[in-house]
Amino acid sequence: MKNKNWKNEFPEVPEHVHQTVLDTLAGLDERKVKKVKKMKKGKIIVLIAAAVAVLGMTVSASEIFQWNRRAAEVFMSDEEQQKELVTEQIAKEEYQTISDAGLTIRAIQTIQDNNCFYALFEITAEDESMQIASGNDMSFFLDYQGEEDPFGMFSSGFVAESQQDVSNSRYYEMVGTKMEPGKENLNMKIQFTSLDAPGEKAMGGEPILEGKWEFMLNLHTIEPVRYEINKEYPVNGCAVMVKSIELTPISVQLTCDEAGARQLEKQEGVNLDQADSLHSLFINGVKYKDGTVVEEEGYQELWIRCGDGEYAKTARFSHVIDVDKVSALLVGDNKEEIELP
């Protein structure tokens, strides 16, 4: 034990955690408190282990992690659900801040599962007179360290003025739809190269500040809860065989037989071969075992696949759900129930 490198054994934690440990140790006898005060700040992390051993307490990641307000708005959830997402490694706090060329970029938080990815950054100009609006943009490169690009769709941008006032500091979001959910622990390097002026239509604006801001984020999946349904349901007057449903707290995958989907296609006058959506299979919420209904607010379809006898769709929930409590999926305007076994 005397050769143990404690610095490598325990990761860095936020300042408020250091203070929590000190407050806890303050309740010990005066002799121990004096020993704490003599220690350097860099040694405080060792005291967390000591406090656990002496006091029998445990400090979990969900208790340390404080969700960013913006991320909580995007993934609507209560405090317990937020803690659960941290425990399940769906939500992760990032500790990366880089300054260059008068601009500081801070990686704040990532939220992801096997279907979707969300990353939140904060971009701050040292010049307080510089105003960053939603029309501005960031130029960047993505590098998957020799692996294939896991995203079918990827978008990014500053948040709208309705969500954050114009100032020298602004949130920047990245959103991706994963098409390769089997890839775990894939490292994605993000290299920002400039803050850009607003452009015209699809054209990017001219660089305002150029520099190098490089971040490494981990892409991983979680194991969804899968239900084998294999039951026929009446959906908008058509008989649709529902094969399976996969749930995570933030997304859902619904798989039906192609024949039933084709009936709905004709009825709605859409083209599934062009990835059109079936309105009658829009996922409008979930029903819990106690009868509570959690309705969707802003439908977010991620991808659709139709062929080889199957119709499959994946969507992100607007509200974080408690997977273990779900008894049925609600689809279409009439919220027809697809019951889980």
C-alpha positions in Angstrom: 0.0 0.0 0.0 2.9 2.4 0.7 3.8 2.5 -3.1 0.2 3.2 -4.1 -0.1 6.3 -6.4 -3.2 7.9 -5.0 -3.3 10.6 -7.7 -3.8 8.0 -10.3 -6.3 6.0 -8.2 -8.8 8.9 -7.8 -10.0 11.3 -10.6 -10.2 15.0 -10.1 -13.5 16.3 -8.9 -15.2 19.7 -8.8 -14.4 22.3 -6.2 -17.8 21.9 -4.5 -16.9 18.3 -3.7 -13.7 19.3 -2.1 -15.7 21.7 0.1 -18.2 19.0 0.9 -15.4 16.7 2.2 -13.9 19.5 4.3 -17.3 20.3 5.8 -17.8 16.6 6.7 -14.3 16.3 8.2 -15.1 19.5 10.2 -17.4 17.3 12.3 -14.5 15.2 13.6 -12.4 16.1 16.6 -10.2 19.2 16.6 -7.0 17.2 16.2 -8.1 15.7 12.9 -9.3 19.0 11.6 -5.9 20.5 12.2 -4.3 17.8 10.2 -6.6 18.5 7.3 -5.7 22.2 7.3 -2.0 21.4 7.0 -2.5 19.4 3.8 -2.1 20.9 0.4 -5.0 21.3 -1.9 -3.6 18.6 -4.2 -3.9 16.1 -1.4 -7.5 16.7 -0.6 -8.6 14.0 -3.0 -6.9 11.5 -0.8 -9.1 12.6 2.1 -12.2 11.5 0.2 -10.9 7.9 0.5 -10.1 8.5 4.1 -13.5 10.0 4.9 -15.2 7.0 3.2 -13.1 4.6 5.3 -13.5 6.5 8.6 -17.1 7.6 8.3 -18.5 4.7 6.2 -20.0 7.1 3.7 -20.1 6.8 -0.1 -20.1 9.6 -2.6 -21.6 8.3 -5.9 -21.1 10.0 -9.3 -24.8 10.9 -9.3 -24.3 12.9 -6.1 -21.2 14.7 -7.4 -22.6 15.5 -10.9 -24.7 18.7 -11.1 -26.6 18.9 -14.3 -26.2 22.0 -16.5 -29.5 24.0 -16.7 -29.5 23.9 -20.5 -29.0 20.2 -20.7 -31.9 19.7 -18.2 -34.1 21.8 -20.5 -33.2 19.7 -23.6 -33.7 16.4 -21.7 -36.7 17.2 -19.4 -36.3 15.3 -16.2 -36.6 15.5 -12.4 -33.7 15.3 -10.0 -34.0 11.6 -9.4 -34.1 10.8 -13.2 -31.0 13.0 -13.6 -29.1 11.0 -11.0 -30.3 7.7 -12.6 -28.9 8.8 -16.0 -25.5 9.5 -14.4 -25.5 6.2 -12.7 -26.3 4.4 -16.0 -23.6 6.5 -17.7 -26.1 8.0 -20.1 -25.2 11.5 -18.8 -21.6 12.5 -18.1 -20.1 15.7 -16.9 -17.0 16.8 -19.0 -14.0 18.5 -17.5 -12.2 20.1 -20.4 -11.5 23.8 -20.9 -9.2 25.2 -23.6 -8.4 28.9 -24.2 -6.7 30.3 -27.4 -6.8 33.4 -29.5 -9.0 35.2 -27.0 -11.7 32.5 -26.9 -12.4 29.9 -24.2 -14.3 26.8 -25.0 -15.5 24.6 -22.2 -17.0 21.1 -22.7 -19.8 20.9 -20.1 -21.9 17.7 -20.5 -22.7 14.8 -22.8 -25.9 12.7 -22.9 -26.1 9.6 -25.1 -27.4 6.1 -25.5 -27.2 3.6 -28.4 -29.3 5.8 -30.6 -28.5 9.5 -30.0 -25.7 11.8 -28.9 -25.8 15.3 -27.3 -22.8 17.4 -26.3 -23.0 20.9 -24.7 -20.2 23.4 -24.8 -19.9 27.0 -23.6 -18.0 29.5 -25.9 -16.8 32.7 -24.2 -14.9 35.6 -25.8 -12.4 37.4 -23.5 -13.5 40.7 -25.1 -16.8 41.3 -23.3 -17.9 43.7 -26.1 -18.0 40.8 -28.5 -21.6 39.6 -29.0 -22.1 36.0 -29.9 -25.6 35.4 -31.4 -27.3 32.2 -32.6 -26.4 33.2 -36.2 -22.7 32.8 -35.4 -21.1 29.4 -35.9 -18.1 27.4 -35.0 -15.9 25.6 -37.6 -14.5 22.3 -36.5 -13.2 18.9 -37.7 -14.3 15.5 -36.3 -11.8 12.6 -36.1 -12.9 9.1 -35.0 -9.3 7.9 -34.4 -9.3 5.5 -37.4 -12.8 4.1 -36.9 -15.8 4.6 -39.1 -18.1 7.6 -38.6 -20.9 6.2 -36.3 -23.4 9.0 -37.1 -26.0 8.9 -39.8 -26.9 12.6 -39.1 -24.9 15.2 -37.2 -25.8 18.9 -36.6 -24.4 21.7 -34.4 -25.0 25.3 -33.6 -25.4 28.0 -30.9 -28.7 28.1 -29.0 -31.4 30.5 -30.1 -31.9 34.0 -28.6 -35.2 32.8 -27.1 -33.2 30.4 -24.9 -30.2 32.5 -24.1 -29.5 36.3 -24.3 -26.9 37.6 -26.7 -23.6 38.2 -24.9 -19.9 37.4 -25.2 -20.7 33.9 -23.8 -23.1 31.4 -25.4 -24.0 27.7 -25.3 -23.0 25.5 -28.4 -24.7 22.2 -29.0 -23.9 19.1 -31.0 -26.5 16.5 -31.8 -25.9 13.2 -33.6 -28.0 10.1 -34.6 -26.0 7.0 -34.2 -26.2 4.4 -37.0 -23.6 2.1 -35.5 -24.9 1.4 -32.0 -22.7 -1.6 -31.6 -19.5 0.5 -31.4 -18.5 1.1 -27.8 -15.8 3.3 -26.3 -15.1 5.1 -29.5 -13.1 8.2 -29.0 -14.1 11.2 -31.0 -11.7 14.1 -31.3 -13.3 17.5 -31.9 -11.0 20.2 -33.2 -12.6 23.7 -33.3 -10.8 26.0 -35.7 -12.7 29.3 -35.6 -15.6 31.4 -34.4 -17.4 32.5 -37.5 -19.6 35.5 -38.4 -23.2 34.8 -39.5 -23.4 33.5 -43.0 -26.0 33.6 -45.7 -28.3 30.7 -46.1 -26.2 27.5 -46.2 -22.9 29.4 -46.6 -20.8 29.8 -43.5 -19.6 33.3 -42.5 -16.0 34.6 -42.3 -13.8 33.7 -39.3 -13.9 36.2 -36.5 -11.3 34.4 -34.3 -9.1 31.6 -35.4 -7.3 29.2 -33.1 -7.0 25.6 -32.0 -9.3 24.1 -29.4 -9.2 20.3 -29.2 -11.4 18.0 -27.2 -11.7 14.3 -26.8 -15.2 12.8 -26.1 -16.1 9.2 -25.6 -18.9 7.6 -27.6 -20.5 4.6 -26.0 -23.8 2.7 -26.0 -26.0 1.4 -23.2 -28.0 -1.9 -23.3 -31.6 -1.0 -24.0 -34.5 -2.9 -22.4 -36.0 -5.1 -25.2 -39.5 -6.4 -25.3 -40.6 -9.1 -27.7 -44.2 -8.2 -28.6 -45.2 -10.3 -31.7 -48.8 -9.2 -31.4 -51.2 -7.6 -33.9 -52.7 -4.2 -33.0 -55.3 -2.2 -34.8 -53.6 1.1 -35.8 -55.7 3.7 -37.6 -58.0 1.0 -39.0 -55.1 -1.3 -40.1 -53.9 -4.5 -38.6 -50.2 -4.0 -37.7 -48.0 -6.8 -36.3 -45.7 -5.2 -33.7 -42.6 -7.3 -33.4 -40.5 -5.6 -30.7 -39.9 -2.4 -28.7 -36.6 -1.3 -27.3 -36.4 1.4 -24.6 -33.8 3.5 -22.9 -34.6 6.5 -20.7 -34.1 8.8 -23.6 -35.1 6.9 -26.8 -37.3 4.2 -28.2 -37.1 1.8 -31.2 -40.3 0.3 -32.6 -40.2 -2.6 -35.1 -43.3 -3.7 -37.0 -43.9 -6.0 -39.9 -43.6 -4.3 -43.3 -47.0 -5.5 -44.5 -48.9 -3.5 -41.9 -46.7 -0.5 -42.4 -47.4 -0.6 -46.2 -51.2 -0.5 -45.5 -50.7 2.6 -43.4 -48.5 4.0 -46.2 -51.4 3.8 -48.7 -53.9 5.1 -46.3 -51.7 8.2 -45.4 -50.5 8.8 -48.9 -46.8 8.8 -48.0 -43.7 7.0 -49.4 -41.8 4.8 -47.0 -39.1 4.2 -49.6 -38.3 7.8 -49.4 -38.1 7.7 -45.6 -41.5 9.4 -45.1 -43.0 9.2 -41.6 -46.2 7.3 -40.8 -48.3 9.8 -38.8 -50.3 7.0 -37.3 -47.2 5.4 -35.8 -45.9 8.7 -34.3 -44.8 7.9 -30.7 -46.8 10.4 -28.7 -45.9 9.2 -25.2 -45.8 6.3 -22.8 -48.2 5.0 -20.1 -46.9 3.8 -16.8 -48.2 0.9 -14.8 -50.0 3.2 -12.3 -51.9 4.8 -15.2 -49.8 7.9 -15.5 -49.3 9.2 -19.0 -46.2 11.0 -20.1 -46.9 12.9 -23.3 -44.4 13.9 -25.9 -43.7 17.5 -26.4 -42.2 18.0 -29.9 -41.8 14.7 -31.8 -38.2 13.9 -32.6 -37.8 11.0 -35.1 -34.2 9.9 -35.5 -34.3 7.4 -38.3 -36.7 5.1 -40.3 -36.0 1.9 -42.1 -38.4 -0.1 -44.2 -37.6 -3.3 -46.1 -36.8 -7.0 -45.8 -40.2 -7.5 -44.2 -39.7 -5.0 -41.4 -40.6 -1.4 -40.6 -38.4 0.1 -37.9 -38.2 3.6 -36.4 -36.2 5.2 -33.7 -37.2 8.4 -31.8 -35.9 10.4 -28.9 -38.2 11.1 -26.0 -38.7 14.8 -25.1 -39.1 13.7 -21.4 -36.7 11.3 -19.7 -38.8 8.2 -18.9 -38.6 5.5 -16.1 -38.2 2.4 -18.3 -39.2 0.0 -15.5 -42.5 1.7 -15.0 -43.7 1.7 -18.7 -46.7 -0.5 -19.5 -47.5 0.8 -23.0 -46.3 2.9 -25.9 -48.8 5.4 -27.2 -48.9 6.0 -30.9 -50.8 8.2 -33.3 -53.2 11.1 -32.6 -55.5 8.8 -30.8 -52.7 7.6 -28.6 -53.5 3.9 -29.3 -51.7 1.7 -26.8 -49.1 -0.9 -27.7 -48.8 -2.9 -24.5 -45.6 -4.3 -23.2 -45.5 -7.9 -21.9 
